[in-house]
C-alpha cells in the first residue's frame, strides 16, 4: 500500500512535465488572445481586448471552425463504425496469436511518416491512381472519377486511415469488461447476436466508444497534413486557418481561434464524461 | 413442463483431446440429476452440450424425444446458472431478472410482476432497484437463480454455481436448490465436484471420469454399491482391500480379512465382488477386545471426530473416523489397537 504522499512523489515528474510543457503554453495562448495587435511594432501589447474574437466572425472564419469540428466528428464516427467490428473480432473471435497479428497490422501504418501516408493516398485516389485504373479497366467507368482526390471525401479517407488505431485500442480496453459468460448468459435467455450487441456489449463499452471518439475527434480537428495533401482547392481546417493567420503575424486572432477550439473540446470532454462515464474505462475489472 | 433428456452416443473432441467419449445418458423429467466429477472429467463439456453452448462431435441430444442437437442455446427451453453467475453489471437486479422476459417480447408491466414474484421466490423481495455490485455473494447467487427461474424453464442447468462461496453460504444455497426444485418441479441438472452437494441433492447422479460415465445411480446405490474402485474412492471410501476369501452365506456374504470373518448383509447380485471397501465411520477402536489387530500410524484432530490411519500386519491400511468423545485413552501413533467393524462397514466394490 502506497501512502498518498508517496504516490504523488512517484507521479510528480510526469505532473511537472505536463504542467510546464502542456498547460503553461496553453495558458499563455489564452492570455495573449485578449492582447491587442499593434501595427506600429508588428507585435502584440498587453490589453483586455475582444477584437481578436470579433475577427473570428469575419470572412467566414467561424464557418471553418464549425465545419472542421463537424468533419472531425464525422471522421471519428466513421472510425468507430470501422473500428468497432474490428475490435470485436480481435477480442472475441481471434486466437491469442491472431489477435496479436491483427493489433500489429493496425499499428504498422504508423511506422511511416504521416506526410508519406497522406501522400500515398494520392497514388490510390488520383485521376491515374489505382482505383480509377481498376474501375476503368473493369469497364465500370469510362472517365476517371474526379471527386476521389482533392475533395472532402479524400480528406475523410485520409483522416480515417490515420486515426483508426486510436479507436481500436480504447475499445479493446473497454471490451475487457465484457466477460464471455455475459454473452453466454444473454444467449441463454434467448437473445440473438444483435440484441446481445445492443443490450450488453455496447452499453458496457460506452466509455471505450467515447474515448475512441474523443481521440479521433481531437486529432482530426487539429489535423492539417491530410487536408493540405488530399483536400480540394480552398479546403480549410482550423489548423490551416491558424497557419494563414500566423503568416500575417496576427497572433491575437490565432490565439483566439485556438481558445475557442480549446473551450469547445473541453466542453465535449466534460459533456461526454457526464453522459458516458469515461472514467469507468480505467476502473478495475 | 419438466423436460426429459436423452443423450445418444454423445462425444466431444477438441483437436487431439477427447473431452467426452461417446456416452448414452437418460435424465428423467422432473429429476434432480447431478454430474459429479473432478476437473477435466468432461462434466462441464457435457452440460455445455445439453445447454446448447457447444455441439457434440458425434451423437444426438433430445429434449422430450425431439432432437435439439443443432438448436442453439437461445432457442432451447432451458436456462443455465453459470459458474461466475454472469450477472450484467450495468443493470439493476430487476433489469437482470427481466432480461429474458423482455427479450421474449413481454410487456414491461407483465415482466415487472413476474420479476417481483421471482425475487420473492428466492427471498429477495424489495431488491429490484439494487446495483449488482453492491450485493453479497449469496444475494448475487439468488439473483442469478431468479433470472433463470423467471423464464419458467423445463430444464435448469447449474454449472458449479456454488464454487467460491464460503462453507456456510454453500450449505445454505445448496438447501435452497433443493427447496426450489421441489417447488418448481422442473428438471435440474447440477454440475459439481463436491460429493456432499451431489449426495444431499440428487435423485440420481452420474460419476464422471476422463470423459466417460463411471456409474449412474441414486446416491444410495452409489454409496452402497460403487461400480468400481474409482467411484468408491471418489465418494470417500479410501480403504479398499482384497479379502482372503469371499463366499455366499444365504443372502449375505462372508468376508475373510486378516484371518477373521465378517458379514456383508443383503448382497443380491449374481457375481461376487473382488474387493471390499471399509466405511471409516463404522469402526470402533479399543485397546483390546474383538476385531482386527492393527497399529496406529497417524491421528488427526478434525473437530467433531479424529481421522486415524491404521496399518495391519500384511500391509493393509485402513482409515477410521472416530467421534471425538469415543476415542480410547492412550491412543497414539505406534499403539496396538483392535478395530471392530460394525454392521454395514463393508461395502462390495464390484469391479
Boltz contact constraints between the chains, C-beta under 6 A:
constraints:
  - contact:
      token1: [A, 181]
      token2: [B, 82]
      max_distance: 6.0
  - contact:
      token1: [A, 181]
      token2: [B, 84]
      max_distance: 6.0
  - contact:
      token1: [A, 181]
      token2: [B, 86]
      max_distance: 6.0
  - contact:
      token1: [A, 182]
      token2: [B, 86]
      max_distance: 6.0
  - contact:
      token1: [A, 184]
      token2: [B, 53]
      max_distance: 6.0
  - contact:
      token1: [A, 185]
      token2: [B, 86]
      max_distance: 6.0
  - contact:
      token1: [A, 187]
      token2: [B, 73]
      max_distance: 6.0
  - contact:
      token1: [A, 187]
      token2: [B, 74]
      max_distance: 6.0
  - contact:
      token1: [A, 188]
      token2: [B, 73]
      max_distance: 6.0
  - contact:
      token1: [A, 188]
      token2: [B, 79]
      max_distance: 6.0
  - contact:
      token1: [A, 188]
      token2: [B, 80]
      max_distance: 6.0
  - contact:
      token1: [A, 189]
      token2: [B, 99]
      max_distance: 6.0
  - contact:
      token1: [A, 189]
      token2: [B, 100]
      max_distance: 6.0
  - contact:
      token1: [A, 189]
      token2: [B, 103]
      max_distance: 6.0
  - contact:
      token1: [A, 190]
      token2: [B, 74]
      max_distance: 6.0
  - contact:
      token1: [A, 190]
      token2: [B, 100]
      max_distance: 6.0
  - contact:
      token1: [A, 190]
      token2: [B, 103]
      max_distance: 6.0
  - contact:
      token1: [A, 190]
      token2: [B, 104]
      max_distance: 6.0
  - contact:
      token1: [A, 191]
      token2: [B, 103]
      max_distance: 6.0
  - contact:
      token1: [A, 203]
      token2: [B, 90]
      max_distance: 6.0
  - contact:
      token1: [A, 204]
      token2: [B, 90]
      max_distance: 6.0
